[in-house]
Amino acid sequence: GMRWLEGLAGRKSGGGWYDWLQTTPQTFVEQGRQAVLAGAKESMLCCYGGLIHDKVSMPCCYDGVKENTGPENTLAIRRAIPELLKVSQEVQRRRAIGLAAYFNPAGSGRGDHAIFDSVGTLGIPLVPCHQFPQEAPAAFFSMHILAEPDWRNKLLAFVATGRPVLMTHTLSKAVSADMGGNQVNVSVLPADVNTKSVWSVPAHVADGTRAPLLKAFALSLECPSGVAFYPFHDGSWVLENFTNKPIVARLNGQNVEIAAREWRYLWQRSRGAELTTLG
């Protein structure tokens, strides 16, 4: 969402913020990772009282909080800050690539709520945008497109170019009659993919959905669900494992081992590359 907000607000968008509510130290650090991977120039932690006190007694959003992990989160994020700053500097030097993920600001989603989070953890790289991605090398469309004027003709015209397209199951049903049969360049997400079921998508299904889409960027990736992929224009990349088990991803024919709830990244240099891991 950070890149989408920057597209809308430009310089008014200063960065990302995240809080400790319903988090663990690990998921709190993961919020920090997502902020810097999205290009955020600043991060704001919320809320000060909850981050320093074991117990809080405040109105509104703190009502009903059974456990405050704020102090533990604070320790975890302090340990992570040096690496977060390093990764942020690398991200700022590069342009993210991936499927243009079109989210019209006026779109409601109509059943595709939070679908972008789900797609991202299927190892499918997304570059969010607020304008119809007419020139994108590949694109992801959900029911959010329905807010676009003349959306049907624009979508069909994009499909007709032969460029890789990913659609939600809901959207594919809405336009199936217009496309006149199966389109070889169109991939459709499994019907039950959402923020609760994405983790159960079999690896072979995720791989099969992902493969034709990544060809637009001369990339290949095999990995289980629950892994996010962030490629950059110069060949640099980040892989993050959101699962509680170590995994082995195969990126461009090379195995990459990633510990549970950790990430690995490679930054291209003029005289080679640097491969780093945590944990």
C-alpha positions in Angstrom: 0.0 0.0 0.0 2.9 2.4 0.6 3.8 2.6 -3.1 0.1 3.1 -3.9 -0.2 6.0 -1.4 3.0 7.6 -2.8 1.4 7.5 -6.2 -1.6 9.3 -4.9 -0.1 11.7 -2.5 3.4 12.2 -3.9 5.6 14.1 -1.4 2.8 14.3 1.1 3.4 10.7 1.8 6.1 10.6 4.4 6.2 6.9 5.3 4.5 4.1 7.2 3.3 3.5 10.7 2.6 0.4 12.7 1.4 -0.5 16.2 1.8 -3.3 18.7 -1.9 -4.3 19.0 -2.4 -8.0 18.4 1.2 -8.5 17.4 4.2 -10.5 18.6 7.8 -9.2 18.5 8.3 -11.2 15.3 5.2 -9.8 13.5 6.1 -6.3 14.8 9.5 -6.5 13.1 7.8 -7.9 10.0 5.8 -4.7 9.8 9.0 -2.8 9.8 10.4 -4.9 7.0 7.3 -4.3 4.9 7.5 -0.6 5.4 11.1 -0.4 4.1 10.5 -2.9 1.3 7.6 -0.6 0.1 10.0 2.3 0.0 8.9 4.1 3.1 11.3 6.9 3.9 10.1 7.1 7.5 8.5 4.9 10.1 6.3 5.9 13.0 5.7 3.5 15.9 2.3 3.6 17.7 1.6 4.1 20.5 4.2 5.3 23.0 2.4 4.3 26.1 1.8 0.8 24.9 5.4 0.4 23.8 7.0 1.2 27.1 4.4 -0.1 29.7 3.5 -3.7 30.5 -0.1 -2.7 31.1 -2.1 0.0 29.6 -5.4 1.6 30.6 -6.6 3.7 27.7 -9.9 4.2 25.9 -10.8 3.4 22.3 -8.6 0.8 20.5 -7.0 -0.4 23.7 -10.2 -1.7 25.2 -10.2 -5.5 25.4 -6.5 -5.9 24.9 -5.6 -9.0 26.9 -1.8 -8.8 26.5 0.5 -6.0 25.8 3.5 -7.1 23.8 4.7 -3.5 23.4 7.9 -3.6 25.5 9.0 -6.9 23.9 8.2 -5.4 20.5 10.4 -2.4 21.4 13.4 -4.6 22.2 12.9 -6.6 19.0 12.6 -3.5 16.7 15.7 -2.0 18.4 17.7 -5.0 17.5 16.4 -4.9 13.9 16.9 -1.2 13.2 20.5 -1.5 11.9 19.4 -4.0 9.3 16.2 -2.2 8.4 18.2 1.0 7.7 20.6 -0.9 5.5 17.8 -2.6 3.5 16.0 0.7 3.3 19.1 2.3 1.7 19.3 -0.5 -0.8 15.6 -0.3 -1.7 15.8 3.5 -2.2 18.5 3.0 -4.9 16.4 0.7 -7.0 13.1 0.4 -8.8 10.7 -2.4 -7.8 9.3 -4.6 -10.6 6.4 -6.9 -10.7 2.8 -7.1 -11.7 1.1 -3.7 -11.8 -1.6 -4.1 -9.1 -4.4 -1.8 -10.0 -6.4 -0.4 -7.1 -8.8 2.4 -8.2 -9.2 4.7 -5.2 -13.0 4.7 -5.6 -13.1 0.9 -5.8 -14.8 -1.2 -3.1 -13.5 -4.6 -4.1 -16.9 -6.3 -3.9 -15.6 -9.6 -2.5 -11.9 -9.0 -3.2 -11.2 -7.2 0.1 -7.6 -7.4 1.2 -6.8 -9.6 -1.9 -3.5 -7.8 -2.5 -2.1 -9.1 0.8 -3.0 -12.6 -0.2 -1.5 -12.4 -3.7 1.7 -11.0 -2.2 2.2 -14.0 0.0 1.9 -16.4 -3.0 5.3 -15.3 -4.2 3.8 -13.0 -6.8 5.5 -9.6 -6.8 3.1 -6.7 -7.0 3.7 -3.0 -7.7 0.5 -1.2 -6.6 -0.8 1.6 -8.8 -3.8 4.0 -8.7 -4.1 4.6 -12.4 -5.0 2.0 -15.0 -1.6 0.3 -16.0 -2.0 0.5 -19.7 1.7 0.1 -20.5 2.7 -2.4 -17.8 4.5 -5.6 -18.9 2.1 -7.6 -16.7 -0.8 -6.8 -14.4 -3.1 -8.0 -11.6 -6.8 -7.1 -11.7 -9.4 -7.5 -9.0 -12.9 -6.3 -8.6 -11.5 -2.9 -7.6 -11.3 -2.2 -11.4 -15.1 -1.8 -11.5 -14.6 1.8 -10.4 -12.7 2.6 -13.6 -14.7 4.3 -16.3 -15.1 1.9 -19.3 -13.3 -0.7 -17.2 -14.5 -3.7 -19.3 -13.2 -2.5 -22.6 -9.9 -1.4 -21.0 -9.4 -4.8 -19.4 -10.3 -6.7 -22.6 -7.9 -4.5 -24.6 -5.1 -5.2 -22.1 -5.8 -9.0 -22.3 -5.8 -8.7 -26.1 -2.2 -7.5 -26.1 -1.1 -11.0 -25.0 0.7 -9.6 -21.9 0.5 -11.8 -18.7 -2.6 -11.0 -16.7 -3.7 -12.3 -13.3 -7.3 -12.0 -12.2 -9.3 -12.9 -9.1 -11.8 -15.6 -9.5 -14.6 -13.1 -8.9 -13.5 -10.8 -11.7 -12.9 -13.6 -14.2 -16.5 -14.7 -13.8 -17.6 -11.1 -14.5 -15.8 -11.0 -17.8 -15.7 -14.6 -18.9 -18.4 -14.2 -21.5 -16.6 -11.2 -23.0 -13.3 -13.0 -23.4 -14.8 -15.7 -25.5 -13.1 -18.7 -24.0 -9.7 -19.4 -22.3 -7.0 -16.8 -22.9 -3.6 -18.4 -22.7 -2.1 -15.2 -21.2 -4.7 -15.0 -18.4 -4.1 -16.7 -15.0 -6.9 -16.9 -12.4 -6.5 -17.2 -8.7 -8.0 -20.2 -7.0 -11.6 -19.4 -5.9 -11.0 -19.5 -2.2 -7.8 -17.4 -2.1 -8.2 -14.8 0.6 -6.3 -13.7 3.7 -7.5 -16.9 5.6 -7.0 -19.6 3.0 -3.9 -18.4 1.1 -1.6 -20.4 3.5 -3.3 -23.6 2.5 -2.8 -23.2 -1.3 -0.6 -26.1 -2.4 2.9 -25.3 -3.6 2.2 -26.8 -7.1 -0.9 -24.5 -7.5 1.0 -21.4 -6.4 3.9 -22.3 -8.7 1.6 -22.9 -11.7 -0.2 -19.6 -11.1 3.1 -17.7 -10.7 5.2 -19.1 -13.5 3.6 -17.5 -16.6 3.4 -14.2 -14.8 7.1 -14.0 -14.0 8.1 -14.7 -17.6 7.3 -11.1 -18.4 10.3 -10.2 -16.2 12.6 -13.1 -17.2 12.2 -14.6 -13.7 11.3 -17.9 -12.3 10.4 -18.9 -8.7 9.3 -22.1 -7.0 8.2 -21.8 -3.4 5.4 -22.7 -1.0 2.6 -20.3 -0.1 3.4 -17.9 2.6 6.5 -16.5 0.9 6.8 -13.0 -0.6 9.0 -12.0 -3.5 10.4 -8.5 -4.1 12.5 -8.2 -7.3 14.2 -5.0 -8.5 15.1 -3.7 -12.0 18.8 -4.5 -11.6 18.4 -8.1 -10.7 18.5 -7.5 -6.9 15.8 -9.3 -4.9 14.3 -10.0 -1.5 12.5 -13.2 -0.4 10.6 -13.3 2.9 9.3 -16.4 4.6 6.2 -15.7 6.6 5.7 -19.3 7.6 6.8 -21.0 10.8 8.9 -23.5 9.0 12.2 -23.2 7.1 11.7 -23.4 3.4 13.8 -23.8 0.2 12.8 -21.5 -2.6 14.2 -22.0 -6.2 14.8 -18.6 -7.7 16.1 -18.5 -11.3 17.3 -22.1 -11.0 19.2 -21.6 -7.7 18.1 -22.9 -4.3 17.7 -20.2 -1.6 17.2 -21.5 2.0 15.2 -19.2 4.2 14.7 -19.8 8.0 11.2 -19.6 9.5 9.9 -16.0 9.7 13.1 -14.6 8.2 14.2 -13.1 4.9 17.1 -13.2 2.5 18.2 -10.7 -0.1 20.7 -10.1 -2.8 21.9 -6.6 -3.8 23.6 -6.4 -7.2 26.9 -4.5 -7.2 29.1 -3.3 -10.1 31.6 -6.0 -9.2 29.4 -8.8 -8.1 26.5 -9.4 -5.7 26.0 -9.6 -1.9 23.8 -12.4 -0.5 22.8 -11.9 3.1 20.6 -13.8 5.6 19.5 -13.3 9.1 18.9 -15.9 11.9 
